[in-house]
Amino acid sequence: MNYKMIRFVISWVLKVEGMLMLFPALVGAMYQEKAGFAYLIWGLLCIAAGLILCFRKPSNMEIYSRDGFVCVSLSWVVLGVFGAVPFVITGEIPFYINALFEIVSGFTTTGASILSDVEALSHASLFWRSFSHWIGGMGVLVFILALLPMKGGSVMNLMKAESPGPTVSKFVPRVRGTAKILYQIYLGMTLFTIAALLLSGMKTFDSVTLAMGAAGTGGFAVLNSGCAVYTPLQQWILTIAMIAFGVNFNFYYLMLCKKGKAAISSQEVRAYILIILLAGGVISWNTYPMYHSIGETVRTAFFQVGSIITTTGYSTTDFDLWPELSKCILVMLMFIGACAGSTGGGIKVSRILILLKTVKKELGSIVHPRSIKRIRFDDHPVEHEVLRAINVFLIVYLVIYSFSMLIISIDGFSFETNFTAVAATLNNIGPGLDQVGPTSNFFGYGPVSKLILIFDMLAGRLELFPMLILFYPSTWKKRG
């Protein structure tokens, strides 16, 4: 274990987080709010702590696979632990565990909240909540990788540990170049969303915060009514933006390289769009009697489908009042999630497709025992290691899900509430159903349950294993 390198990476995380806190400090100054001083002071302290930690550059800059997982998991824990402090300093969320829940929900792009009155927060804190979505959407270490001069293998080990999905694609030979391309696409799409919302007549503050939430597929709104008060055009812009950010970023890279045929041929992207169309169509039919017109029904249905499958969590209606069929579809979408390599959470469409192909292969083997067929995805054979990793992922996923359900059930909420609370946090969705539905929040859970749900949010964002490896004894032993 390269402890010095882990310390060096965490020091950079602290410095970057400190610098990012200067943005809400600036927002506070613009609106003449005292809360801005809390972000300024704490941001400077984070930068100072980072500078102290990296007083000496490690002689060995190599990060091995195990080190990469530890670096990523500890970095995200540090992000949450330090990022929650301004909420406490300002007094807007005085209880630290509640503040930690809120900011971890932000960084992991979950959008689950303990707040019943978000409009009571200062503009600085509202901005910090939404900005945390944008930071966590692509991953803070992906940003740092674009800055740090590290060896290719080291950088790839960090990117593998932080990037969502079964595999990580390199767009260009140098991984630092890949990180830069990712952020260029991410920033460009975010600015385009902000511009579209501004042109639609939305207020500047709302446009920026909602666009950052859509980009990171988070779910923190700046109004108590969520997104219900915005115009139909603005809701459609957000719907398209959420769905767009749920697409594998490799798709956009191929389109920029004028390789449209290769981009469109992606099985995952096509399945993702098909699922959205089918789910939106069925829910529109099922909920039509509840709304005034076909246009409102379709807009509301596709907004919620786009919000849930991309794990964004914005809402324009209380879908907890929808018919059981529609609610069942939404819960299924919570587990499916967005595409691998996007900012969305969930199990991922690619994993679902590969699992279905595996089932088809097994059925074929029963009918034709002597046949030998390999599972192919996007015209490439799926390696055994990928299949093994997906199977292990699902087993671990079910274990964490069951354990979390068991622990939080101590608080006495209904099965529907607990089931969707874990689904909403482990899949980084945001709202669930019943007492954690779109018009409710997670405040009622006790401190222990909140810590479990915080772990679920981190585990879901980091694909389980980076968080679990912290509890594996052999992780901390020296190499033999």
N, C-alpha and C positions, 0 to 999 in steps of 0.2 A: 504494500500500500504506500503510495507516494503522498504522505501526509502534507508535505510542504507544498505540493502542487494543488492539493485540495484546498489548503488555506489560501493559496494565491488566487484560485478561482472564486472562492467565497468573498475574498477581499474586493474583487472586481464587481461582484454582485452587489455588495454594500455600496460601493462608490457609484455604480450605475443607478441603484435605487435612490440614493441620496440626490443625485442629479435630477432624476425624474420627479422627485418631490418638489423641485423648484417650480414645476409647471402649475400644480395646484396653488402654490404660494403666490405665483403671478396672478392666477385667477382670483384669489382672495384679495390681492391688491387692487385689481380692476374693479371689484365690487365693494371695495372698502370694508372688508371683513377682517375681524381680529383672528379668525381661524387661519388665515394665510400665514400668520407669524409662526404658528405651531408647525406647519409644514416646512417653512424656511429654516427654523431652528433645528428641527429634528433631521431635516435633509442634510444640513451642514454637519451635524453630529455623525450621521451615517457615513458621509464622505470621509470625515476624520478617522472614524473607526476602520474604514477600508484602507486608508493610507497607512495606518499603524500596522494592520495585518500584513500588508505587502511591503513592509520596510525593506525586505531583501528578496530579490527575485530568485526562485529555485534554480539550482544548477542543472537539475534534471527536469526538463519540461515535458517529459513523456507521461501520458495518461493511459493506463491499461483499461481493459473492459470493465473490471471490477471498480477501479477508481472512478471511471466515467459515471457509473450508476450512482456511486456514493456522492460524487460532486453534484450531480443533478438533483438528487433527492434532498441533500442538505441545503443546496442553493434555494430550492423552493420553500423549504421550511423557514430559512432565514428571511426570504422575501415576505412571508406572512407574519412572522414574529416581529419584525421591525416595521413592516408596513401598517400594522394595526395600531401602533402607538399614537399617531396623530389623532385618531378618533377619541382616544382616552384623554389626551392632553386638552383637546378642545371641549371635552365634556359632552360631546354629542352622542357617544356610545361609551358611557363611563365604566361598564363592566368589561374587563379585558377579554374574557373568553368570547363574549358577544362581538367585540371588535375584531378579534382574531377570526371568528366565523365569517364575518362580513368581508374582510379583506382577502381571506383565502378563497372565499366564494368568488371574489372579483378576479384574482390572479388566475384561478383555475378555469375561468370563464363559465362558472356554474350559474351565478345569478340568484342563488337562494339567499334570502335575506331574513334578518331578525327584526327589521324595522317595519313598523306599522304606519309611520308618517315620514316618508322620505323627503317631503317638501319642507320639513322642519330643519333639515340639514343646511349648512352653508353651501354656497356655490363651490367653494374650494373642496369641501368633502364630497359633494356630488360629482365633481370633476374627477377627484382621485378614485372614486369607486368605478366610474366608467373608464378612466384611463388605465386602471389595473386590468380591465378586460382586454384592452388593446395591447398592453405589455405582455400579458400571459397568453394571448391568442397565438402568436407566432413563437413565443418562448423567449425569455430574457437571455438565455444562454446562446440562442441562435444569433441574437444581436451582438453579444459579447464575442462570439466566434468570428464575427466579421471584423472585429477590432484587434483581437489578440494574435500575435505572431506565434503560432504553435505548429507542431508537426502534424502532417495529414492524418496519421493514425490516431493521434490524441484527439484531434478535432472530430473525427468520425465517431469515436467512442462516445463523446459528449452528445453529438447530434443523434446518434442511435438511441441513447437513453432518454432524450427529451422529445423526440419527434413521434407523433402518433401514427400507428399502423403497423402491419406485420413486417414491412421492410422500409428502408430509407433509400431514396434515389439521389444520386449525384448528378446535377445538371451539367456541371463542368468538372474537369479533372481535379481542380483544387476545391476543397470543401469550403474554404473561406469565400470563394467565389460563389458557391451555391448559397451560402448564408446571405450574401449581399443581394443576389438575385431574388431570393425569397422575400427579403424586406423591401426591395424595390417594387415588386408586384403588390405586396401587402399595403405599402404606403400609397401607391398609385390608386388602387381600388378603394382605399379608405377616403382619399381626397375626392375621388369621383362621386362617392356616396354622399359626402358632405355637400359637395356642389349641387347635386341633384336635389337634396333636401332643402337647401337654401333657395334654389330656384322655384321650388314648390311653395315657398312662402313660410317655411318653418323658421322659428327663432334661431339665431346663431348658436346660442348655448345648447339648445335642444338638438340642433342638427349635428353639432360636434360630438356630444355625448352619446346620442343614439347611434351615430355612424360608427363610433369606436366600439360600442356594444355589439353591433351587427357584424363588424369586421372580426372581432375576437370571438364571435358567437357566444357572448355573455348574455345578460338579461336584466341588468340594472337600469330601470327607467328613472326619470327625474321628476315624474308626477305620480301622485297616489293612484291615479286612474290608469296607470300604465301607458299604453299607446292608443287607448280608446278614443281620446279627444282629438286625435289628429285626423286630417282630411283623408278621404278615400285614396287620393293620389299619393299622399305621403305614406300611407299604409302599404300601398302597392310597391313603392320605392323600397321600403324596408323589407318587404317580402322578397323581392328580387335580390336585394343585397344579401340577406341572410342565406338564401339558397346558393348564391354565387360564392360566398365564402365557405360553404360546405363542400365545395368541389375540390378535388385534389389539385394542388398548385402546380403539379407537373402538367396538367391540362393547359393552364395559362402559359406556361413556359413553351410548350410545343406550339401553341397558337402564335406566340410572339416570334417564334423561329420559323413561322410560315409552314408548319407541319400539321395543318388542320386535319388531314385524313387520319394521321396517327392519333391525334387528340380525340377526335370524335369516335374512333374505334375502341376506346377504353370501355371495357365491359362494366367496370365499376361506375363510371359516370353515367352510362346509359341506364343501368339498373337504378341508380340514385334518382334520376329524373323520372323514370317510370314509376317508382314507388311513390314519389311526390304526387304525380298526376293521378294515380289510382286512389291513393289515400284522400287527396283533396276532392276528387270526384265523388267518392262514396260518402264522405262527411257532408259535402254540399247537399247531396240527395237526402241524407238522414236528418240534417238539421234545418232543411228548408222551411218547415212550418214555424220555426222559432224567429224568423227574421222577416223584414218588410218587403224585400225584393230579392230577385235572383242574384242581382249584382252584389248586394250586401252579403248574401249567403256565401257566394263563391269567394268573395274577398276575405271574409272572416275565416272560412274553412282553410283556404290556402295560406293565409297569414299564420294560423296556428300550426298547420302541418309543416310549413317552412321553419317556423320557430322551434318546434319540438324535434324534428329529425336532424336539424343542424345543432341541436342542443343550445339554442340561444336563450329561449325562455321568455321573450317578450309576449305580451298578450293584449288583445283588443276586446276580449269578452271573457266571461267566467265560464270556461269550458267544463268546469265541474258540474254545470247544470245541463250539459249536453246529454243526449240519449246514451245508453250503455254501449251501443255499437261504436259510436264515435269516440267515447272515452277509451274503449278497449283498443281502438286503432292508434290513438295517441300514445297509450302505454307501450304498445308494440314498437312504435317509432322511437320511443325513448331508448329502447334497447338496441335497435338497429343503428341509430346514429348516422353521422355523415360519412364522407369518403376519407380514406386514409390519406395522410399528407395534407389535410385541410386544417382549419382551426376548430373544427367541430369535435365533439366527444362521442360517447357510445361505443358499442362493440366494433363498429365500422362496417360499411357495406361490403368491402372486399373480403373480410373474414366470413360474413354471412354467405357470400357467393361461393367461396372456397369450401365451406362446410357443406353446402348443398351439392356441390360437385363431388365431394367425398362420399356423401350418401348415395348419389347416383352411381358412383363407381362401385361401391359395395353391393348395391342391388344388382348391378351388371355382373359382378363376380359370382353372385349366387346363381344367377340364371345361366351364365357361361363360365364355369369354374376354370377352364383352361385359358381364357382370354387374359391378356396382359395389356392394361391400359394405364396411361399416366394422366394425371390431372393437369390440365393446361389452363392458364389464365392469361388473357391478352396474347394468345398464340405463343406463350412461353411455358415450358413445363414447370410445375410447382415442385420445388425441391422438398425432400423429406424433412429437412430441418424446419422449413416454414410450416409444414403440416403439424409437426410435433409441437412447435411453438404455439400454434393456434389452439391445439387441443389442451395444452398445459394452461394457456391463458384462460380458457373457458372454465377449466376445473378450479383454478385459483379464484376466478371471478365469482363463481358460485359459492365457494367457501367464504370469501369476504362478504358477499351479499347476505348469506345465511347468518353469519356471526354478527353482522351489523344489525340485522333484523332482530336477532335474539336480545342484544344489549339494549337497543333503544325501546324495545317493548316494555321495559321496566317502567317507563314514564306513563304507561296506561292509555296511550292513544289507540285508535282503532287499527285493525289490520290493514285497511285500505290506506290510512294515513302513513303507517310505518313502511308498508311495502313501497309506496310511491315516494316517500321521503328518501329511502335508500336508493331507489332508482334515479331520483332527481339529482342526488349528490354524486353517486358513483359513476353515473353517465354524464355528469356535468350539465344537467338540464336547467335546473332552477326550481320552478314550481312543480308540485305534484298534484294530488287530489285530496279531497276532503279537507282536513284541518291544515294542510300545507298547500292548498290549492292556489290559484292565481290571485285570489282576493284575500288570502291569509299569509302567514309567514311561519318561520321556524322558532320564534321566540319562546314558545311554550315548552320546548324540550329542555331537560336539565343539563348541567355542565358536562356530565359524563357522556350523555348522548350527543351533545354538540361536538365534543372532542372526537367521538367515533365518526360523526358525519364530516368533520374537518379532514380526518384521515381518508375517508372515502373520496372526498373531493380531490385531494392530492393524488391518491392512488389512481383514480379515474383519469386524471389529466396526464399522469406519467405512465399510463399503461401497466399499472400494478407493481411490477417487479422492482423498479428503482426505490419504491417506498418499502417494500418487503425486505429488500436486501439489508436495510439498516438494522433489522432484527435478527439477521442470520449471523450466529457467532463467528463462523469462519471468515466472515467479511473483514473482521478487524485483526486477524492474525497476520503476522509477517509472512512473506513468501519464503518457501523453503529452498 
